[in-house]
Amino acid sequence: MIHGRGMLVAMPERWDEACFAVPAVRALVRSGLVGALVCLEEQQSFWKTVCPLPSFTFTQKTSAGRLSKNLGTDWEVSLVWDAGIAAKAFLKAKIPRRLGPQDTCLKKFITHPLNAREAPTEHRVRLYLNSAEEMGVSVNLPEFFVPASIGVPAAPKTILLCPESDFGNSHEWPLDRWQILAEDLLEKGWHLTIAGWVGRRDLGKILAARLGNEVDFFHASPLGAALPTLATFQLIIAADGSLPHLAAYTGGTCITLFGPNDPNWKRPLGRQNIVVKHHVECAPCLSSKCQLDQRCQNELQVSSVLAAIPGNF
C-alpha cells in the first residue's frame, strides 16, 4: 500500500525513453498511485500533456543534494527507471521504499527491485509497462497508447524533414540524399519545412540553405516546447533520433530512417509510423560512431524513402 502523498516517479531523462514511458505513466496515474513527477526542466511542458500532476524539475547542472532538498522528506515511495540525477536525489532524500527495475546501474539506488525488463525481441515500451504491472496496475487500456491531444490540426501537403540526430553521426543519412529527396518532394507539390535543433553540425540549416526560398526552416529547440509545431505537419521524415519520437507522440505519421539502431526495439510508438532501413550485416551495432564505413546509411537509397510514403498522402 502507498499512503500519504503517493508515489514520487522520476521520468526518464532521454527523450525517446520518455516517450516509451508515457503509456505506463498514464496507467500509474489512472491507478491513483502517483503523487508527483520528477523530470528535467526541458521536459516539463511535455509531461503536462500526459497528466496534470505536480512536478519537481531539475536541470543537468542541478546537484542531487539540491533536488533532494526541494523534494522534502515526507515521501514514502519512489520509482525510477534510470540512474540519473533523480535516482541520486531519492537516495539522498532517504525515501524508505525506492522502486526500480533490476538493473546493475540502479542497484545502489533502489531498495525494492522490480522484476521488470523487456525480452530481447520486445519493444522498449515493455520495460515500462512491465514495471506498472509489477505493481498490480493494468496497462492494457487503449487510451494509454493514444497520441497527445495538442489541439493543433495538421496542414495538408506539409512535410517536416529532420536530417539531424542527437544519437550520433552514425544515425544520420548523407546530406546529399536529403537534398535529392527534398527536391523530389517539392516537384510533387509538397510544402517542406526543414528542422534543425541539435546544433552539432547544423545539418538542418545547411540543407535549408541549399534549397533556398522553396522551404521553411524550423529551429526545434527546446524540443519539448516544439510539440505544437510538430503537430502541424502531415508527414515527418527524420533521422533516427529524439525528434521523431516527439513527433509520433503528437499523432503525426513519421518515417524514421534507421541505421545502427534496432527498430524492433526502439521504433517510435504508433501503428501509423514507418521505418526505413537498409539491411547490412553489421547492424544493429547501436553505436553512435561507426567503426567501418557507415554502410547502413550510405547504401540507403532515396527511392526506398520515397516508396515508404503512404499512398493516402
C-alpha positions as CSV (number, residue, x, y, z in Angstrom):
1,M,0.0,0.0,0.0
2,I,1.1,3.6,-0.7
3,H,0.0,6.2,1.8
4,G,0.3,9.9,2.3
5,R,1.2,11.9,-0.8
6,G,1.5,8.9,-3.1
7,M,4.5,7.7,-5.1
8,L,7.2,10.0,-6.5
9,V,8.0,9.0,-10.0
10,A,11.2,10.0,-11.9
11,M,10.8,10.4,-15.6
12,P,13.5,9.1,-18.0
13,E,16.0,11.8,-19.0
14,R,16.3,10.7,-22.6
15,W,13.5,11.9,-24.9
16,D,13.0,8.5,-26.6
17,E,12.8,6.8,-23.3
18,A,10.3,9.5,-22.0
19,C,8.0,8.7,-25.0
20,F,8.3,5.0,-24.3
21,A,7.3,5.6,-20.7
22,V,4.1,7.5,-21.5
23,P,1.7,4.5,-21.6
24,A,3.0,3.2,-18.2
25,V,2.9,6.6,-16.6
26,R,-0.7,7.1,-17.8
27,A,-1.6,3.7,-16.3
28,L,0.1,4.6,-13.0
29,V,-1.6,7.9,-12.8
30,R,-5.0,6.4,-13.6
31,S,-4.4,3.9,-10.7
32,G,-4.1,6.8,-8.2
33,L,-0.7,5.6,-7.0
34,V,1.3,8.6,-8.2
35,G,1.6,11.8,-6.2
36,A,4.1,13.8,-8.3
37,L,6.5,13.6,-11.1
38,V,10.2,14.5,-11.2
39,C,11.6,15.5,-14.6
40,L,14.1,17.6,-16.5
41,E,13.0,21.2,-16.7
42,E,13.0,21.0,-20.5
43,Q,10.6,18.1,-20.4
44,Q,8.0,19.8,-18.1
45,S,5.8,21.0,-20.9
46,F,5.8,17.5,-22.4
47,W,4.8,15.8,-19.2
48,K,2.0,18.4,-18.7
49,T,0.4,17.0,-21.8
50,V,0.5,13.5,-20.3
51,C,-1.0,14.2,-16.8
52,P,-1.9,17.2,-14.6
53,L,0.1,16.1,-11.6
54,P,2.5,18.5,-9.9
55,S,6.1,18.1,-10.9
56,F,9.6,18.8,-9.5
57,T,12.0,19.9,-12.1
58,F,15.8,20.0,-12.4
59,T,18.5,20.7,-15.0
60,Q,21.6,18.7,-15.9
61,K,23.5,21.1,-13.7
62,T,21.3,20.5,-10.6
63,S,23.0,18.6,-7.9
64,A,21.3,15.6,-6.4
65,G,21.6,17.2,-3.0
66,R,19.7,20.3,-4.1
67,L,17.0,18.3,-5.7
68,S,16.6,16.1,-2.7
69,K,16.0,19.3,-0.5
70,N,13.4,20.5,-3.0
71,L,11.5,17.2,-2.7
72,G,11.1,17.4,1.0
73,T,11.1,14.5,3.5
74,D,7.6,13.1,3.6
75,W,7.7,10.8,0.5
76,E,7.3,7.1,1.4
77,V,7.7,5.5,-2.1
78,S,9.6,6.4,-5.3
79,L,10.1,4.9,-8.7
80,V,13.0,5.3,-11.1
81,W,13.9,3.8,-14.5
82,D,17.4,5.2,-14.9
83,A,20.4,6.0,-12.7
84,G,20.2,9.8,-13.3
85,I,20.0,12.8,-11.0
86,A,16.6,11.9,-9.7
87,A,17.7,8.5,-8.6
88,K,20.6,10.0,-6.7
89,A,18.2,12.6,-5.1
90,F,15.8,9.9,-4.0
91,L,18.7,8.1,-2.3
92,K,19.8,11.3,-0.6
93,A,16.3,12.1,0.5
94,K,16.2,8.7,2.2
95,I,12.9,7.7,0.8
96,P,12.1,4.4,2.6
97,R,10.9,2.4,-0.4
98,R,12.7,3.1,-3.6
99,L,11.5,1.0,-6.6
100,G,13.1,0.4,-9.9
101,P,13.9,-2.4,-12.4
102,Q,16.6,-4.9,-11.6
103,D,19.5,-3.2,-13.3
104,T,23.2,-3.1,-12.4
105,C,23.2,0.7,-12.8
106,L,20.2,1.1,-10.5
107,K,21.3,-1.4,-7.8
108,K,22.7,1.1,-5.3
109,F,19.7,3.5,-5.7
110,I,16.8,1.2,-5.0
111,T,15.5,-0.8,-2.1
112,H,12.8,-2.8,-3.8
113,P,13.8,-4.2,-7.2
114,L,11.0,-4.8,-9.7
115,N,11.2,-7.9,-11.9
116,A,10.6,-5.8,-14.9
117,R,12.5,-5.9,-18.2
118,E,11.8,-6.3,-21.9
119,A,12.7,-9.5,-23.7
120,P,15.3,-9.4,-26.4
121,T,12.6,-9.4,-29.1
122,E,10.3,-6.9,-27.4
123,H,9.9,-3.2,-27.9
124,R,11.5,-1.0,-25.2
125,V,8.0,0.1,-24.1
126,R,7.6,-3.2,-22.4
127,L,10.1,-2.3,-19.7
128,Y,7.8,0.5,-18.5
129,L,4.6,-1.4,-18.9
130,N,6.1,-4.4,-17.0
131,S,7.1,-2.1,-14.2
132,A,3.5,-0.9,-13.8
133,E,2.2,-4.5,-14.0
134,E,4.6,-5.5,-11.2
135,M,2.8,-3.0,-9.0
136,G,-0.6,-4.5,-9.9
137,V,-1.6,-1.9,-12.4
138,S,-3.5,-2.8,-15.6
139,V,-1.8,-1.4,-18.6
140,N,-4.0,-2.7,-21.4
141,L,-6.4,0.1,-22.0
142,P,-6.3,1.7,-25.5
143,E,-6.3,5.3,-24.1
144,F,-2.9,4.7,-22.5
145,F,-1.4,4.5,-26.1
146,V,-3.2,7.3,-27.9
147,P,-1.3,10.3,-29.2
148,A,-1.4,13.5,-27.2
149,S,-4.2,16.0,-27.6
150,I,-2.2,19.0,-28.7
151,G,-5.3,20.7,-30.3
152,V,-3.4,21.8,-33.4
153,P,-4.6,20.3,-36.8
154,A,-2.0,19.1,-39.3
155,A,-1.9,21.2,-42.5
156,P,-2.4,19.3,-45.8
157,K,0.6,18.6,-48.1
158,T,3.1,19.5,-45.4
159,I,6.3,17.6,-44.6
160,L,8.9,18.2,-42.0
161,L,12.4,16.9,-42.8
162,C,14.9,16.4,-40.0
163,P,18.4,15.3,-41.1
164,E,20.0,15.6,-37.7
165,S,20.2,13.1,-34.9
166,D,21.2,13.6,-31.3
167,F,22.1,9.9,-31.2
168,G,25.4,10.5,-33.1
169,N,26.7,10.9,-36.6
170,S,26.2,7.2,-37.4
171,H,22.4,7.8,-37.2
172,E,22.5,10.4,-40.0
173,W,21.8,9.8,-43.7
174,P,24.1,11.7,-46.1
175,L,23.0,15.3,-46.7
176,D,23.2,14.9,-50.5
177,R,20.5,12.2,-50.3
178,W,18.3,14.5,-48.1
179,Q,18.7,17.2,-50.8
180,I,17.6,14.8,-53.6
181,L,14.7,13.7,-51.5
182,A,13.6,17.3,-50.8
183,E,13.8,18.3,-54.4
184,D,11.7,15.4,-55.5
185,L,9.1,16.2,-52.9
186,L,9.0,19.8,-53.9
187,E,8.4,18.8,-57.5
188,K,5.4,16.7,-56.3
189,G,3.9,19.8,-54.7
190,W,4.7,19.2,-51.1
191,H,5.3,22.2,-48.8
192,L,8.6,21.4,-47.0
193,T,10.0,22.6,-43.7
194,I,13.5,21.7,-42.6
195,A,14.1,21.1,-38.9
196,G,17.3,21.9,-37.1
197,W,17.8,21.5,-33.4
198,V,20.8,19.5,-32.3
199,G,23.4,22.2,-33.1
200,R,26.3,19.9,-33.6
201,R,26.8,20.1,-37.3
202,D,23.8,22.2,-38.3
203,L,22.7,19.8,-41.0
204,G,19.2,21.3,-41.0
205,K,20.5,24.8,-41.6
206,I,22.8,23.6,-44.4
207,L,20.0,21.7,-46.1
208,A,17.6,24.6,-45.9
209,A,20.3,26.9,-47.3
210,R,20.8,24.6,-50.3
211,L,17.1,24.5,-51.0
212,G,16.7,28.3,-50.7
213,N,13.4,30.1,-50.6
214,E,11.4,27.0,-51.6
215,V,11.4,25.7,-48.0
216,D,10.9,27.0,-44.5
217,F,13.3,26.4,-41.6
218,F,12.2,25.4,-38.1
219,H,14.6,25.6,-35.1
220,A,13.1,22.9,-32.9
221,S,14.7,24.0,-29.6
222,P,13.9,23.4,-26.9
223,L,12.4,20.2,-28.2
224,G,9.7,19.9,-25.5
225,A,8.3,23.3,-26.5
226,A,8.2,22.2,-30.2
227,L,5.2,19.9,-29.7
228,P,2.6,22.3,-31.1
229,T,4.7,22.9,-34.2
230,L,5.4,19.2,-34.7
231,A,1.7,18.6,-34.7
232,T,1.1,20.8,-37.7
233,F,2.8,18.5,-40.2
234,Q,1.0,15.9,-42.1
235,L,4.2,13.8,-42.5
236,I,7.6,13.8,-40.8
237,I,10.7,12.2,-42.3
238,A,13.5,12.1,-39.9
239,A,16.8,10.6,-39.0
240,D,16.6,8.2,-36.1
241,G,16.8,10.4,-33.0
242,S,14.6,12.1,-30.4
243,L,12.6,14.3,-32.7
244,P,10.6,11.5,-34.5
245,H,9.6,10.1,-31.1
246,L,8.2,13.5,-30.1
247,A,6.5,13.9,-33.5
248,A,4.9,10.5,-33.2
249,Y,3.6,11.4,-29.7
250,T,1.7,14.3,-31.3
251,G,0.0,11.9,-33.7
252,G,1.9,12.7,-36.8
253,T,2.9,10.0,-39.3
254,C,6.7,9.5,-39.1
255,I,9.0,7.9,-41.5
256,T,12.2,7.2,-39.5
257,L,15.5,6.3,-41.2
258,F,17.2,3.7,-39.1
259,G,20.8,2.7,-39.3
260,P,22.8,1.3,-36.4
261,N,19.7,1.2,-34.1
262,D,17.2,-1.7,-33.9
263,P,13.7,-0.6,-34.9
264,N,12.2,-3.7,-33.4
265,W,13.4,-2.4,-30.0
266,K,13.2,1.4,-30.4
267,R,10.9,2.5,-33.2
268,P,8.6,5.4,-32.5
269,L,5.3,4.3,-31.0
270,G,2.2,4.2,-33.1
271,R,0.9,2.0,-35.8
272,Q,0.9,4.8,-38.3
273,N,4.7,5.2,-38.1
274,I,7.0,3.7,-40.7
275,V,10.6,2.5,-40.5
276,V,13.0,2.6,-43.5
277,K,16.2,0.7,-43.1
278,H,18.8,-0.8,-45.4
279,H,20.0,-4.2,-44.1
280,V,23.7,-4.6,-43.6
281,E,25.4,-7.5,-41.7
282,C,27.0,-5.2,-39.0
283,A,23.7,-3.7,-37.9
284,P,22.2,-3.2,-35.4
285,C,25.5,-2.2,-33.7
286,L,23.8,0.6,-31.6
287,S,27.0,2.7,-32.0
288,S,26.9,6.5,-32.1
289,K,30.1,6.5,-34.2
290,C,30.6,4.0,-37.0
291,Q,33.8,1.9,-36.8
292,L,33.6,0.9,-40.5
293,D,32.3,2.9,-43.5
294,Q,28.7,3.9,-42.3
295,R,27.3,1.5,-44.9
296,C,23.9,1.3,-43.2
297,Q,23.4,5.0,-44.1
298,N,25.4,5.2,-47.4
299,E,23.6,2.3,-49.0
300,L,20.1,3.5,-48.2
301,Q,18.6,4.9,-51.4
302,V,16.3,7.9,-51.9
303,S,13.9,5.6,-53.8
304,S,13.4,3.5,-50.7
305,V,12.4,6.5,-48.7
306,L,10.0,7.8,-51.4
307,A,8.5,4.3,-51.7
308,A,7.7,4.4,-47.9
309,I,5.4,7.4,-48.2
310,P,1.9,6.0,-47.7
311,G,-0.4,6.1,-50.7
312,N,-3.0,8.2,-49.0
313,F,-0.6,11.1,-48.8
